[in-house]
Amino acid sequence: MNYEVSVNIMPHQGLLDPQGKAVRQGLNKIGLNQVKDVRIGKKITMHIEALNEAEAAKIAEESCQKVLVNAVMETAEITVKELA
């Protein structure tokens, strides 16, 4: 079966996010003072062939642990969806 896996990667809450800070400051400079915090991450979409959803999630988790995510600085949220 084929699955689409989305991995949302964000910096840990306690860490500074210089990109997010720069974007927030830019928004404030153009008058959008209602924006109080911005966090910038990345979204990765993968198509995985697996026997079932659990196996697809396991492959995605291993991909995160070995390549996609720096566990010291980032967290990942994995979503698996079966493709028709």
N, C-alpha and C positions, 0 to 999 in steps of 0.2 A: 504494500500500500504506500501511497505517497502522502507526505505531510508537509505543511508549511509551518515552519517554526519561526517565531519572532522572538528576538532577544533584545530586551531593553536594558541598556547599561547606563548606570548613573554613578556619579561620585558618591562616596559615603557621606552621610549627613554631616558628620563632624569636620569634614575636610573643606578647605577653601576651594572655591570654584572660580578661578580667575576669569574664565570665559563668561560665565554667568554674571559675574560682577561687572565686567565691561559692557555686556549687553544691557544690564539694568541701568547703568549710568548713562548709556546712550539713549535709552528710552526716556529716562528722566530729563535729559537735556532737550529732547524734542517735545517736552510738555506732558509726557505720560507719567506723572508723578504717582499715580495710583499703583504702579508696579513696584512692589516692595522687595521682591526676591526673584531671581532667575537661576535655575540650575540647568546646565547643558550636559546632555549625555549623547548616546548614539543608539540607533536602532539597526539591528542586523536581521535580515530575513534570509532563511535558508530553506531549500527544498530537500527533504530527506526521505529516502526510501527505507522503510522499516516494516517489520512484521505487524506491529501494533503501535498504538499511541505511546505506551510506556517505553518501548524501545526507542522511538523517535526522541522522546524526552531525555532518555539516558544518553543518546548520542549528542544531543544538544548540550546537555550538562557537561559531558566530557570535553566537547569543543570549547566551552566556556572556561573550564578549569585549565586546559592545556594551552589555549591560544587567545581566545577573545577577550578575557577579562583579567585585569590586574587585581587580584583579590585583596591586595594591601590597600588599594585606593578606590575600588569600584565594587558595586553590587550588580547582580543581574536578575532580571525577571524573565522567565521563559514561558511562552504561550505556544501550544501545539494545536494545529487545526488540520483535520483530515481534508485532503483535496478530493474533489469528485472525479 
